[in-house]
Amino acid sequence: MKPATSAAVLCAVYSVVGAVCTLYLSLFALYDPRLLLAVLCAVAIIFGGVWCATKPDRGRVVALGGVMGLLPLCFLWIVDMVPEHNRLNSTLDFAIVGTYLALLGFGLFFPGSYRYSWIAFGLVICSAFATYAFTYTNRVAQGEYDRPTLECFIWDPEPTHDLIIANIFETGGKQELAELLGNAGIRGTVEQSGWGDTASGRNRLIVLAQAPPPPNTKLFFPKQGSLIYAFDGAQWTKFPPDAATFPLYASFKDDVGNSMICGTRPDGGEVCYAGLNWNRRRRMTPP
């Protein structure tokens, strides 16, 4: 390819892609100042692209430096591509990573490759696959794809010698719940007050509480079957006591008299659901 044509292609590609990256990253940098460095790298791509019009060799180096500066961000995008429970991945995530890798390949190989370009590009590709595989494997081990249905019940200790289920959202599951609570030695009256993450069906996390649980509570998710946590106002009881659990857990957050139950996310955030409604607590009687 003629030098003039190569310079025009370099100028067009880097200028256009750099401008799109700058606009895209600037929008997110308004909410996350840590992305300001990434914005500067995108600006460097634009600057290098413009410089390619007169000094293709130097402009290419500057633009490629800006592309390489975005490499850590690319690995964060790859982590975002890994599925999470109850979250659909956007094709935009894959398009962004694919565009970045294509731009990196363009910078390394057009109009001619640098020494060790193949090695460098191969290392990036292998690292990308390794990052995806490691993140996915770690989420499997954490229990991300085996999250339980969260079921919360207000628990009244009376009557002390009988078990009464005053209310349950799914009436068809009343007998199963009675058997689970009976086997755990639960006595008194229970009324369902909250239900979350109902898309999960294989495992169940059943929470009973006589008083608002402390916010530092950690109820670890069961690896298989149903797991009961009962709070008598002073301490928690787990049944079965030796049940295997994942590292992921649910906790509680106060919300104007309610105890919202929250599940942790891979990024450290929380997803909260209706939990224990203490404002509307009433004397529970069987239906």
C-alpha positions in Angstrom: 0.0 0.0 0.0 1.3 3.4 -0.9 2.5 5.6 2.1 0.0 8.3 1.3 -2.9 5.8 1.4 -1.5 4.2 4.6 -1.3 7.6 6.3 -4.9 8.4 5.2 -6.2 5.0 6.6 -4.3 5.5 9.9 -5.6 9.0 10.3 -9.2 8.0 9.6 -9.3 4.9 11.8 -7.6 6.4 14.8 -9.4 9.7 14.6 -12.9 8.2 14.3 -12.4 5.4 16.8 -10.6 7.7 19.2 -13.4 10.2 19.0 -16.1 7.5 19.7 -14.0 6.2 22.7 -13.6 9.7 24.1 -17.3 10.4 23.9 -18.2 7.0 25.4 -15.7 7.1 28.2 -16.4 10.7 29.1 -20.1 9.9 29.7 -19.1 7.3 32.3 -16.3 9.5 33.7 -18.9 12.0 34.9 -19.9 9.3 37.5 -16.6 7.6 38.0 -13.5 9.9 38.0 -11.2 6.9 37.8 -12.1 6.8 34.1 -10.4 10.2 33.5 -7.1 8.4 32.7 -8.9 6.3 30.1 -10.4 9.4 28.6 -6.9 10.8 28.3 -5.8 7.6 26.5 -8.7 8.0 24.1 -7.7 11.6 23.4 -4.1 10.3 22.7 -5.6 8.0 20.0 -7.3 11.0 18.4 -4.1 13.1 18.6 -2.1 10.2 17.1 -4.6 9.8 14.3 -4.4 13.5 13.4 -0.6 13.4 13.5 -0.7 10.4 11.1 -1.7 12.8 8.4 1.7 14.4 8.4 3.9 12.0 10.4 2.5 8.5 10.0 5.2 6.7 11.9 5.2 9.0 15.0 1.4 9.4 14.9 1.0 5.6 14.8 3.2 5.2 17.9 1.2 7.8 19.9 -2.1 6.3 18.9 -0.9 2.8 19.7 0.3 4.0 23.1 -3.2 5.3 23.8 -4.7 2.0 22.7 -2.3 0.1 25.0 -3.3 2.5 27.9 -6.8 1.2 27.6 -5.7 -2.5 28.1 -6.5 -2.6 31.8 -10.0 -1.3 31.1 -10.4 -4.0 28.4 -9.9 -6.7 31.1 -12.6 -5.0 33.2 -14.9 -5.2 30.2 -14.1 -8.9 29.8 -15.0 -9.5 33.4 -18.4 -7.7 32.7 -19.0 -10.1 29.9 -19.0 -13.1 32.3 -22.7 -14.0 33.1 -24.2 -13.2 36.4 -27.3 -14.7 38.1 -30.5 -13.2 36.8 -28.7 -10.8 34.4 -28.8 -10.9 30.7 -25.5 -9.9 29.0 -25.7 -7.2 26.5 -24.2 -7.7 23.0 -22.7 -4.3 23.5 -20.2 -5.8 26.0 -18.9 -8.2 23.4 -18.9 -5.5 20.7 -16.8 -3.2 22.9 -14.2 -5.9 23.6 -14.1 -7.1 20.0 -13.6 -3.5 18.8 -10.8 -2.9 21.2 -9.0 -6.1 20.2 -9.5 -5.3 16.5 -8.1 -1.8 17.1 -5.1 -3.2 19.0 -4.4 -5.6 16.1 -4.7 -2.8 13.7 -2.2 -0.8 15.6 0.3 -3.6 15.9 0.1 -4.9 12.3 -0.9 -2.0 9.9 0.7 -1.0 7.7 3.5 -3.3 8.9 4.1 -5.2 12.1 6.5 -4.2 14.8 9.0 -6.7 16.1 7.3 -9.1 18.5 3.9 -7.9 17.5 2.6 -11.4 17.2 3.9 -12.4 20.6 2.4 -9.3 22.2 -1.0 -9.8 20.5 -1.0 -13.5 21.3 -0.3 -12.7 25.0 -3.2 -10.3 25.1 -5.6 -12.8 23.5 -4.5 -15.6 25.8 -4.8 -13.3 28.8 -8.3 -12.3 27.7 -9.5 -15.9 27.5 -7.8 -16.7 30.8 -9.5 -13.7 32.5 -12.9 -14.8 31.3 -12.3 -18.5 32.3 -11.0 -17.6 35.7 -13.8 -15.2 36.5 -16.4 -17.8 35.4 -14.8 -20.6 37.4 -14.6 -18.3 40.4 -18.3 -17.4 40.2 -19.2 -21.1 39.9 -17.2 -21.8 43.1 -18.8 -18.8 44.8 -22.3 -20.1 44.1 -23.3 -17.3 41.7 -25.3 -19.6 39.5 -26.9 -21.6 42.3 -28.5 -18.8 44.3 -31.5 -19.9 46.4 -35.0 -18.6 46.6 -35.2 -16.2 49.6 -38.2 -16.7 51.8 -38.7 -14.6 55.0 -41.1 -15.2 57.8 -42.1 -13.3 60.9 -41.9 -15.9 63.8 -44.0 -15.7 66.9 -42.9 -18.2 69.6 -46.5 -19.0 70.6 -47.8 -21.6 70.8 -44.7 -23.3 72.3 -45.9 -26.9 71.6 -47.3 -26.5 68.1 -46.5 -25.1 64.7 -48.9 -22.9 62.9 -48.3 -21.5 59.4 -50.6 -18.5 59.4 -49.7 -17.3 55.8 -47.6 -18.5 52.9 -47.5 -16.9 49.4 -47.6 -20.2 47.6 -50.4 -22.3 49.3 -49.2 -25.4 47.5 -45.9 -25.3 49.4 -47.5 -25.1 52.8 -47.2 -28.8 53.6 -43.5 -28.9 52.4 -42.7 -25.9 54.6 -44.5 -27.5 57.6 -42.3 -30.6 57.2 -39.1 -28.6 56.9 -39.9 -26.5 60.0 -41.1 -29.4 61.9 -38.0 -31.4 61.2 -36.0 -28.4 62.4 -37.8 -28.3 65.7 -39.5 -25.0 65.0 -42.6 -24.2 67.1 -44.9 -21.2 67.2 -46.6 -19.2 64.5 -44.9 -18.2 61.3 -46.3 -15.8 58.6 -44.5 -15.1 55.3 -43.5 -11.5 55.1 -41.1 -11.3 52.1 -40.0 -13.2 49.1 -37.1 -12.5 46.7 -35.2 -13.9 43.8 -38.0 -16.3 42.9 -36.3 -17.2 39.6 -34.2 -19.6 41.6 -35.9 -22.9 42.2 -33.4 -25.5 43.0 -32.4 -24.3 46.5 -34.3 -22.4 49.2 -33.1 -20.1 52.0 -35.8 -19.9 54.6 -35.4 -17.1 57.2 -37.5 -16.9 60.4 -37.1 -14.0 62.9 -38.8 -12.9 66.1 -37.1 -9.5 66.0 -35.2 -7.3 63.5 -31.9 -9.2 62.7 -28.7 -7.2 63.2 -27.4 -5.6 60.0 -24.0 -7.5 60.2 -25.8 -10.9 59.8 -24.5 -13.1 57.1 -26.7 -16.0 56.0 -24.6 -18.1 53.6 -26.4 -19.7 50.7 -27.0 -23.5 50.6 -25.1 -25.6 48.1 -28.1 -28.0 47.8 -31.6 -28.2 49.0 -33.3 -26.1 51.7 -31.5 -24.3 54.5 -33.3 -22.7 57.5 -32.0 -19.8 59.6 -34.1 -19.0 62.7 -33.4 -15.8 64.8 -35.0 -15.8 68.3 -34.0 -12.2 69.0 -30.7 -13.1 70.5 -29.0 -15.7 68.3 -29.3 -17.6 65.0 -30.0 -21.3 64.6 -29.1 -23.1 61.4 -30.8 -26.2 60.1 -29.4 -28.5 59.0 -26.5 -27.4 61.2 -23.9 -29.1 59.0 -25.4 -28.0 55.7 -22.7 -27.1 53.1 -22.8 -23.5 52.0 -21.3 -21.2 49.4 -19.2 -18.1 50.2 -22.0 -15.9 48.9 -24.5 -14.7 51.6 -27.6 -12.6 52.3 -27.6 -9.8 54.8 -30.2 -7.4 56.1 -30.6 -3.6 55.7 -33.0 -1.5 57.7 -35.6 0.4 55.7 -38.1 2.5 57.7 -39.0 -0.3 60.1 -38.5 -3.1 57.5 -35.6 -5.5 57.4 -34.8 -5.8 53.7 -32.9 -9.0 52.7 -30.0 -8.4 50.4 -27.8 -10.7 48.3 -24.3 -9.8 47.4 -23.2 -9.4 43.8 -19.9 -10.3 42.2 -18.9 -6.6 41.9 -19.5 -6.1 45.7 -22.9 -4.5 45.2 -26.2 -5.7 46.6 -29.6 -6.7 45.3 -32.3 -6.2 48.0 -35.8 -7.7 48.2 -38.8 -7.4 50.4 -37.9 -9.0 53.7 -39.4 -8.7 57.2 -42.1 -6.1 57.6 -42.2 -5.0 61.2 -44.4 -2.0 60.6 -47.4 -4.2 59.7 -46.6 -6.9 62.2 -49.8 -8.3 63.7 -50.9 -11.1 66.0 -50.8 -14.1 63.7 -53.7 -16.5 63.7 -54.3 -19.4 61.4 -56.5 -18.7 58.3 
